[in-house]
Amino acid sequence: MTDYYSLLGVSKTASEREIQRAYRKLARKLHPDLNPGDKLAEDKFKNINEAYEVLSNVESRDKYDRYGHNWRYSDQFQNTYQTGGHHFVNDNLFKNKSFDISDLFGDLGSRFSREETVAGKRLETTVTITLDEAYRGTLRRIKVSSINKGRHIEVTIPPGIDSGSVVQFALDKNYRLYVKVNITPHTEFSRKGKDLYIDVEIPFVDGILGCEIKLATLKGKINLKIPPESQNGQTLRLIGQGMPALNTPNVIGDLYVVLRHIMPSNLSDVERSLLVQFKELRHLSQA
Protein backbone atom coordinates (compact mmCIF):
# COMPACT_ATOMS: atom_id res chain seq x y z
CA MET A 1 0.00 0.00 0.00
CA THR A 2 1.39 3.40 -1.01
CA ASP A 3 2.53 5.73 1.75
CA TYR A 4 0.06 8.57 2.37
CA TYR A 5 2.77 11.22 2.14
CA SER A 6 3.88 9.84 -1.22
CA LEU A 7 0.28 9.83 -2.48
CA LEU A 8 0.06 13.58 -1.84
CA GLY A 9 3.61 14.23 -2.99
CA VAL A 10 4.77 15.82 0.26
CA SER A 11 7.48 15.03 2.80
CA LYS A 12 6.82 13.63 6.27
CA THR A 13 7.75 17.02 7.72
CA ALA A 14 5.23 18.89 5.56
CA SER A 15 3.14 21.53 7.31
CA GLU A 16 -0.64 21.39 7.52
CA ARG A 17 -0.84 24.13 4.88
CA GLU A 18 1.52 22.27 2.51
CA ILE A 19 -0.55 19.10 2.86
CA GLN A 20 -3.75 21.03 2.18
CA ARG A 21 -2.32 22.70 -0.94
CA ALA A 22 -1.01 19.40 -2.31
CA TYR A 23 -4.36 17.71 -1.74
CA ARG A 24 -6.38 20.47 -3.40
CA LYS A 25 -4.11 20.50 -6.43
CA LEU A 26 -4.49 16.74 -6.91
CA ALA A 27 -8.22 16.75 -6.10
CA ARG A 28 -8.93 19.32 -8.82
CA LYS A 29 -6.95 17.22 -11.31
CA LEU A 30 -8.46 13.84 -10.40
CA HIS A 31 -12.05 14.77 -9.52
CA PRO A 32 -14.53 12.30 -11.13
CA ASP A 33 -16.50 15.16 -12.70
CA LEU A 34 -13.40 16.05 -14.73
CA ASN A 35 -12.54 12.44 -15.53
CA PRO A 36 -15.84 10.71 -16.39
CA GLY A 37 -15.41 6.98 -16.87
CA ASP A 38 -11.74 7.02 -15.87
CA LYS A 39 -11.50 4.24 -13.26
CA LEU A 40 -7.81 4.91 -12.58
CA ALA A 41 -8.46 8.59 -11.82
CA GLU A 42 -11.41 7.60 -9.63
CA ASP A 43 -9.25 5.20 -7.61
CA LYS A 44 -6.52 7.81 -7.22
CA PHE A 45 -9.11 10.36 -6.12
CA LYS A 46 -10.34 7.99 -3.40
CA ASN A 47 -6.76 7.29 -2.29
CA ILE A 48 -5.78 10.96 -1.95
CA ASN A 49 -9.01 11.64 -0.04
CA GLU A 50 -8.12 8.88 2.39
CA ALA A 51 -4.56 10.18 2.70
CA TYR A 52 -5.70 13.75 3.35
CA GLU A 53 -8.35 12.65 5.82
CA VAL A 54 -5.63 11.04 7.93
CA LEU A 55 -2.81 13.56 7.51
CA SER A 56 -4.96 16.66 7.99
CA ASN A 57 -5.93 15.55 11.50
CA VAL A 58 -3.22 15.97 14.14
CA GLU A 59 -4.28 12.91 16.17
CA SER A 60 -4.66 10.49 13.25
CA ARG A 61 -1.44 11.78 11.63
CA ASP A 62 0.49 11.10 14.82
CA LYS A 63 -0.90 7.56 14.94
CA TYR A 64 -0.10 7.03 11.25
CA ASP A 65 3.48 8.20 11.79
CA ARG A 66 3.83 5.66 14.61
CA TYR A 67 1.92 2.67 13.23
CA GLY A 68 1.72 3.21 9.46
CA HIS A 69 -1.36 1.81 7.72
CA ASN A 70 -2.33 -0.04 10.92
CA TRP A 71 -2.90 3.28 12.69
CA ARG A 72 -6.65 2.62 13.00
CA TYR A 73 -5.86 -0.32 15.27
CA SER A 74 -3.44 1.54 17.51
CA ASP A 75 -5.79 1.21 20.49
CA GLN A 76 -5.69 -2.54 20.05
CA PHE A 77 -1.89 -2.48 19.83
CA GLN A 78 -1.82 -0.69 23.13
CA ASN A 79 -4.26 -3.35 24.38
CA THR A 80 -6.33 -0.82 26.28
CA TYR A 81 -9.42 1.28 25.75
CA GLN A 82 -10.76 4.27 27.57
CA THR A 83 -14.35 4.65 28.65
CA GLY A 84 -15.94 6.97 31.18
CA GLY A 85 -12.55 8.46 31.99
CA HIS A 86 -11.08 5.09 32.99
CA HIS A 87 -8.79 2.68 31.16
CA PHE A 88 -9.48 -1.02 31.07
CA VAL A 89 -7.98 -3.99 29.24
CA ASN A 90 -10.19 -5.69 26.68
CA ASP A 91 -9.08 -9.23 27.58
CA ASN A 92 -11.68 -11.04 25.47
CA LEU A 93 -10.48 -9.49 22.23
CA PHE A 94 -6.94 -10.73 22.66
CA LYS A 95 -7.42 -14.04 24.49
CA ASN A 96 -9.72 -15.45 21.83
CA LYS A 97 -7.34 -16.14 18.94
CA SER A 98 -10.17 -17.14 16.63
CA PHE A 99 -11.98 -13.83 17.09
CA ASP A 100 -12.93 -12.22 13.76
CA ILE A 101 -14.25 -8.69 13.41
CA SER A 102 -16.89 -9.98 11.00
CA ASP A 103 -18.40 -11.91 13.93
CA LEU A 104 -19.90 -8.64 15.07
CA PHE A 105 -19.91 -6.40 11.99
CA GLY A 106 -20.55 -8.24 8.75
CA ASP A 107 -19.78 -6.29 5.57
CA LEU A 108 -19.15 -2.84 7.01
CA GLY A 109 -15.41 -3.30 6.74
CA SER A 110 -14.42 -0.60 9.22
CA ARG A 111 -12.71 -0.53 12.60
CA PHE A 112 -14.79 -1.38 15.64
CA SER A 113 -14.33 -2.73 19.13
CA ARG A 114 -16.55 -4.45 21.68
CA GLU A 115 -16.42 -3.28 25.26
CA GLU A 116 -17.94 -4.84 28.37
CA THR A 117 -19.44 -2.01 30.43
CA VAL A 118 -21.77 -1.71 33.38
CA ALA A 119 -24.57 -0.60 31.03
CA GLY A 120 -24.05 -3.57 28.70
CA LYS A 121 -22.08 -4.34 25.58
CA ARG A 122 -20.73 -1.46 23.54
CA LEU A 123 -20.19 -1.79 19.79
CA GLU A 124 -18.16 0.78 17.88
CA THR A 125 -17.64 1.48 14.22
CA THR A 126 -16.71 4.30 11.87
CA VAL A 127 -18.52 5.65 8.81
CA THR A 128 -17.27 8.16 6.28
CA ILE A 129 -19.53 10.79 4.71
CA THR A 130 -19.06 13.82 2.47
CA LEU A 131 -19.24 17.45 3.55
CA ASP A 132 -22.45 17.80 1.53
CA GLU A 133 -23.96 14.92 3.52
CA ALA A 134 -22.80 16.53 6.76
CA TYR A 135 -24.53 19.74 5.65
CA ARG A 136 -27.88 18.10 4.94
CA GLY A 137 -27.72 15.04 7.18
CA THR A 138 -27.76 11.54 5.78
CA LEU A 139 -28.57 7.87 6.44
CA ARG A 140 -26.27 4.87 6.58
CA ARG A 141 -27.40 1.24 6.50
CA ILE A 142 -25.17 -0.93 8.68
CA LYS A 143 -25.15 -4.68 9.03
CA VAL A 144 -24.75 -5.66 12.66
CA SER A 145 -24.07 -9.32 13.37
CA SER A 146 -24.62 -9.58 17.10
CA ILE A 147 -24.04 -12.69 19.18
CA ASN A 148 -27.15 -14.64 18.15
CA LYS A 149 -28.44 -13.08 14.97
CA GLY A 150 -27.54 -10.56 12.33
CA ARG A 151 -29.62 -7.65 11.19
CA HIS A 152 -29.39 -4.40 9.26
CA ILE A 153 -30.08 -1.10 10.95
CA GLU A 154 -30.42 2.33 9.41
CA VAL A 155 -28.65 5.05 11.35
CA THR A 156 -29.34 8.76 10.99
CA ILE A 157 -26.38 11.13 10.75
CA PRO A 158 -27.72 14.56 11.77
CA PRO A 159 -27.02 17.81 9.86
CA GLY A 160 -24.05 19.81 11.11
CA ILE A 161 -22.07 16.86 12.41
CA ASP A 162 -18.31 17.37 12.44
CA SER A 163 -15.52 14.93 11.73
CA GLY A 164 -14.70 12.86 14.81
CA SER A 165 -18.16 13.19 16.34
CA VAL A 166 -19.81 10.05 17.73
CA VAL A 167 -23.51 9.21 17.39
CA GLN A 168 -25.04 6.67 19.80
CA PHE A 169 -27.81 4.20 19.03
CA ALA A 170 -29.52 1.75 21.40
CA LEU A 171 -29.82 -1.61 19.63
CA ASP A 172 -31.59 -3.30 22.52
CA LYS A 173 -31.24 -3.51 26.31
CA ASN A 174 -27.90 -5.31 25.98
CA TYR A 175 -26.19 -3.46 23.13
CA ARG A 176 -25.39 0.13 22.26
CA LEU A 177 -23.83 1.15 18.96
CA TYR A 178 -21.37 4.05 18.83
CA VAL A 179 -20.79 5.37 15.30
CA LYS A 180 -17.82 7.65 14.81
CA VAL A 181 -18.25 9.92 11.80
CA ASN A 182 -15.39 10.94 9.53
CA ILE A 183 -15.92 13.55 6.82
CA THR A 184 -14.12 13.36 3.49
CA PRO A 185 -12.25 16.62 2.80
CA HIS A 186 -13.99 18.80 0.21
CA THR A 187 -12.13 19.87 -2.93
CA GLU A 188 -13.16 23.52 -2.52
CA PHE A 189 -14.34 24.24 1.01
CA SER A 190 -12.46 24.00 4.29
CA ARG A 191 -14.33 24.00 7.58
CA LYS A 192 -13.85 25.52 11.02
CA GLY A 193 -16.78 24.68 13.27
CA LYS A 194 -19.92 26.11 11.66
CA ASP A 195 -17.98 28.32 9.24
CA LEU A 196 -16.75 27.44 5.77
CA TYR A 197 -13.87 28.96 3.81
CA ILE A 198 -13.19 28.99 0.08
CA ASP A 199 -10.53 30.56 -2.14
CA VAL A 200 -11.96 32.16 -5.29
CA GLU A 201 -9.71 33.13 -8.17
CA ILE A 202 -10.63 36.21 -10.24
CA PRO A 203 -8.74 38.14 -12.95
CA PHE A 204 -6.92 41.09 -11.38
CA VAL A 205 -8.82 43.48 -13.67
CA ASP A 206 -12.13 42.25 -12.22
CA GLY A 207 -10.69 42.77 -8.77
CA ILE A 208 -9.89 46.39 -9.66
CA LEU A 209 -13.10 47.24 -11.50
CA GLY A 210 -15.47 44.95 -9.62
CA CYS A 211 -17.61 42.19 -11.11
CA GLU A 212 -20.30 39.61 -10.40
CA ILE A 213 -19.59 35.88 -10.38
CA LYS A 214 -21.54 32.66 -9.92
CA LEU A 215 -20.50 30.87 -6.74
CA ALA A 216 -21.51 27.32 -5.87
CA THR A 217 -22.22 26.94 -2.14
CA LEU A 218 -23.44 23.87 -0.26
CA LYS A 219 -26.89 25.45 -0.26
CA GLY A 220 -26.85 26.15 -4.02
CA LYS A 221 -25.50 28.61 -6.59
CA ILE A 222 -25.57 32.31 -5.78
CA ASN A 223 -24.54 35.55 -7.49
CA LEU A 224 -21.62 37.13 -5.67
CA LYS A 225 -20.70 40.76 -6.23
CA ILE A 226 -16.98 41.51 -6.06
CA PRO A 227 -16.62 45.17 -5.01
CA PRO A 228 -14.33 47.50 -6.99
CA GLU A 229 -10.72 47.83 -5.80
CA SER A 230 -10.86 44.48 -4.00
CA GLN A 231 -7.47 43.42 -2.72
CA ASN A 232 -5.73 40.10 -3.19
CA GLY A 233 -6.42 38.03 -0.07
CA GLN A 234 -9.42 40.13 0.90
CA THR A 235 -12.18 38.15 2.61
CA LEU A 236 -15.89 38.53 1.93
CA ARG A 237 -18.28 37.20 4.58
CA LEU A 238 -21.52 35.60 3.41
CA ILE A 239 -23.84 35.30 6.38
CA GLY A 240 -25.84 32.08 6.67
CA GLN A 241 -23.97 30.21 3.94
CA GLY A 242 -21.96 27.99 6.28
CA MET A 243 -22.77 24.74 8.12
CA PRO A 244 -25.81 24.21 10.36
CA ALA A 245 -25.10 23.83 14.07
CA LEU A 246 -25.34 20.26 15.34
CA ASN A 247 -28.71 19.69 17.06
CA THR A 248 -29.69 23.29 16.18
CA PRO A 249 -30.14 23.21 12.39
CA ASN A 250 -31.77 26.66 12.29
CA VAL A 251 -28.46 28.17 13.45
CA ILE A 252 -26.23 28.48 10.39
CA GLY A 253 -22.58 29.48 10.19
CA ASP A 254 -21.04 31.80 7.61
CA LEU A 255 -19.05 31.33 4.42
CA TYR A 256 -15.81 33.28 4.06
CA VAL A 257 -14.72 33.91 0.47
CA VAL A 258 -11.01 34.69 0.11
CA LEU A 259 -10.22 36.53 -3.13
CA ARG A 260 -7.17 35.39 -5.08
CA HIS A 261 -6.23 37.68 -7.97
CA ILE A 262 -4.92 36.01 -11.11
CA MET A 263 -2.10 38.00 -12.65
CA PRO A 264 -2.08 38.18 -16.48
CA SER A 265 0.61 36.58 -18.60
CA ASN A 266 1.62 36.76 -22.27
CA LEU A 267 0.76 40.46 -22.49
CA SER A 268 0.41 41.98 -25.92
CA ASP A 269 2.25 45.18 -26.81
CA VAL A 270 -0.96 47.13 -26.56
CA GLU A 271 -1.76 45.73 -23.12
CA ARG A 272 1.75 46.44 -21.88
CA SER A 273 1.56 49.99 -23.25
CA LEU A 274 -1.74 50.59 -21.45
CA LEU A 275 -0.26 49.33 -18.19
CA VAL A 276 2.70 51.69 -18.61
CA GLN A 277 0.26 54.56 -19.08
CA PHE A 278 -1.67 53.44 -16.01
CA LYS A 279 1.55 53.37 -13.99
CA GLU A 280 2.46 56.86 -15.13
CA LEU A 281 -0.99 58.21 -14.28
CA ARG A 282 -0.79 56.68 -10.79
CA HIS A 283 2.64 58.24 -10.32
CA LEU A 284 1.34 61.68 -11.31
CA SER A 285 -1.71 61.40 -9.05
CA GLN A 286 0.47 60.56 -6.07
CA ALA A 287 3.12 63.20 -6.75
TORTORVO-568839 format. One record per residue (C-alpha): residue in three letters; x, y negated, z negated. Coordinates in pm, whole numbers, padded with zeros to 5 digits, always signed. Layout:
N
alaXYZ...
END
This chain:
287
met+00000+00000+00000thr+00139-00340+00101asp+00253-00573-00175tyr+00006-00857-00237tyr+00277-01122-00214ser+00388-00984+00122leu+00028-00983+00248leu+00006-01358+00184gly+00361-01423+00299val+00477-01582-00026ser+00748-01503-00280lys+00682-01363-00627thr+00775-01702-00772ala+00523-01889-00556ser+00314-02153-00731glu-00064-02139-00752arg-00084-02413-00488glu+00152-02227-00251ile-00055-01910-00286gln-00375-02103-00218arg-00232-02270+00094ala-00101-01940+00231tyr-00436-01771+00174arg-00638-02047+00340lys-00411-02050+00643leu-00449-01674+00691ala-00822-01675+00610arg-00893-01932+00882lys-00695-01722+01131leu-00846-01384+01040his-01205-01477+00952pro-01453-01230+01113asp-01650-01516+01270leu-01340-01605+01473asn-01254-01244+01553pro-01584-01071+01639gly-01541-00698+01687asp-01174-00702+01587lys-01150-00424+01326leu-00781-00491+01258ala-00846-00859+01182glu-01141-00760+00963asp-00925-00520+00761lys-00652-00781+00722phe-00911-01036+00612lys-01034-00799+00340asn-00676-00729+00229ile-00578-01096+00195asn-00901-01164+00004glu-00812-00888-00239ala-00456-01018-00270tyr-00570-01375-00335glu-00835-01265-00582val-00563-01104-00793leu-00281-01356-00751ser-00496-01666-00799asn-00593-01555-01150val-00322-01597-01414glu-00428-01291-01617ser-00466-01049-01325arg-00144-01178-01163asp+00049-01110-01482lys-00090-00756-01494tyr-00010-00703-01125asp+00348-00820-01179arg+00383-00566-01461tyr+00192-00267-01323gly+00172-00321-00946his-00136-00181-00772asn-00233+00004-01092trp-00290-00328-01269arg-00665-00262-01300tyr-00586+00032-01527ser-00344-00154-01751asp-00579-00121-02049gln-00569+00254-02005phe-00189+00248-01983gln-00182+00069-02313asn-00426+00335-02438thr-00633+00082-02628tyr-00942-00128-02575gln-01076-00427-02757thr-01435-00465-02865gly-01594-00697-03118gly-01255-00846-03199his-01108-00509-03299his-00879-00268-03116phe-00948+00102-03107val-00798+00399-02924asn-01019+00569-02668asp-00908+00923-02758asn-01168+01104-02547leu-01048+00949-02223phe-00694+01073-02266lys-00742+01404-02449asn-00972+01545-02183lys-00734+01614-01894ser-01017+01714-01663phe-01198+01383-01709asp-01293+01222-01376ile-01425+00869-01341ser-01689+00998-01100asp-01840+01191-01393leu-01990+00864-01507phe-01991+00640-01199gly-02055+00824-00875asp-01978+00629-00557leu-01915+00284-00701gly-01541+00330-00674ser-01442+00060-00922arg-01271+00053-01260phe-01479+00138-01564ser-01433+00273-01913arg-01655+00445-02168glu-01642+00328-02526glu-01794+00484-02837thr-01944+00201-03043val-02177+00171-03338ala-02457+00060-03103gly-02405+00357-02870lys-02208+00434-02558arg-02073+00146-02354leu-02019+00179-01979glu-01816-00078-01788thr-01764-00148-01422thr-01671-00430-01187val-01852-00565-00881thr-01727-00816-00628ile-01953-01079-00471thr-01906-01382-00247leu-01924-01745-00355asp-02245-01780-00153glu-02396-01492-00352ala-02280-01653-00676tyr-02453-01974-00565arg-02788-01810-00494gly-02772-01504-00718thr-02776-01154-00578leu-02857-00787-00644arg-02627-00487-00658arg-02740-00124-00650ile-02517+00093-00868lys-02515+00468-00903val-02475+00566-01266ser-02407+00932-01337ser-02462+00958-01710ile-02404+01269-01918asn-02715+01464-01815lys-02844+01308-01497gly-02754+01056-01233arg-02962+00765-01119his-02939+00440-00926ile-03008+00110-01095glu-03042-00233-00941val-02865-00505-01135thr-02934-00876-01099ile-02638-01113-01075pro-02772-01456-01177pro-02702-01781-00986gly-02405-01981-01111ile-02207-01686-01241asp-01831-01737-01244ser-01552-01493-01173gly-01470-01286-01481ser-01816-01319-01634val-01981-01005-01773val-02351-00921-01739gln-02504-00667-01980phe-02781-00420-01903ala-02952-00175-02140leu-02982+00161-01963asp-03159+00330-02252lys-03124+00351-02631asn-02790+00531-02598tyr-02619+00346-02313arg-02539-00013-02226leu-02383-00115-01896tyr-02137-00405-01883val-02079-00537-01530lys-01782-00765-01481val-01825-00992-01180asn-01539-01094-00953ile-01592-01355-00682thr-01412-01336-00349pro-01225-01662-00280his-01399-01880-00021thr-01213-01987+00293glu-01316-02352+00252phe-01434-02424-00101ser-01246-02400-00429arg-01433-02400-00758lys-01385-02552-01102gly-01678-02468-01327lys-01992-02611-01166asp-01798-02832-00924leu-01675-02744-00577tyr-01387-02896-00381ile-01319-02899-00008asp-01053-03056+00214val-01196-03216+00529glu-00971-03313+00817ile-01063-03621+01024pro-00874-03814+01295phe-00692-04109+01138val-00882-04348+01367asp-01213-04225+01222gly-01069-04277+00877ile-00989-04639+00966leu-01310-04724+01150gly-01547-04495+00962cys-01761-04219+01111glu-02030-03961+01040ile-01959-03588+01038lys-02154-03266+00992leu-02050-03087+00674ala-02151-02732+00587thr-02222-02694+00214leu-02344-02387+00026lys-02689-02545+00026gly-02685-02615+00402lys-02550-02861+00659ile-02557-03231+00578asn-02454-03555+00749leu-02162-03713+00567lys-02070-04076+00623ile-01698-04151+00606pro-01662-04517+00501pro-01433-04750+00699glu-01072-04783+00580ser-01086-04448+00400gln-00747-04342+00272asn-00573-04010+00319gly-00642-03803+00007gln-00942-04013-00090thr-01218-03815-00261leu-01589-03853-00193arg-01828-03720-00458leu-02152-03560-00341ile-02384-03530-00638gly-02584-03208-00667gln-02397-03021-00394gly-02196-02799-00628met-02277-02474-00812pro-02581-02421-01036ala-02510-02383-01407leu-02534-02026-01534asn-02871-01969-01706thr-02969-02329-01618pro-03014-02321-01239asn-03177-02666-01229val-02846-02817-01345ile-02623-02848-01039gly-02258-02948-01019asp-02104-03180-00761leu-01905-03133-00442tyr-01581-03328-00406val-01472-03391-00047val-01101-03469-00011leu-01022-03653+00313arg-00717-03539+00508his-00623-03768+00797ile-00492-03601+01111met-00210-03800+01265pro-00208-03818+01648ser+00061-03658+01860asn+00162-03676+02227leu+00076-04046+02249ser+00041-04198+02592asp+00225-04518+02681val-00096-04713+02656glu-00176-04573+02312arg+00175-04644+02188ser+00156-04999+02325leu-00174-05059+02145leu-00026-04933+01819val+00270-05169+01861gln+00026-05456+01908phe-00167-05344+01601lys+00155-05337+01399glu+00246-05686+01513leu-00099-05821+01428arg-00079-05668+01079his+00264-05824+01032leu+00134-06168+01131ser-00171-06140+00905gln+00047-06056+00607ala+00312-06320+00675
END
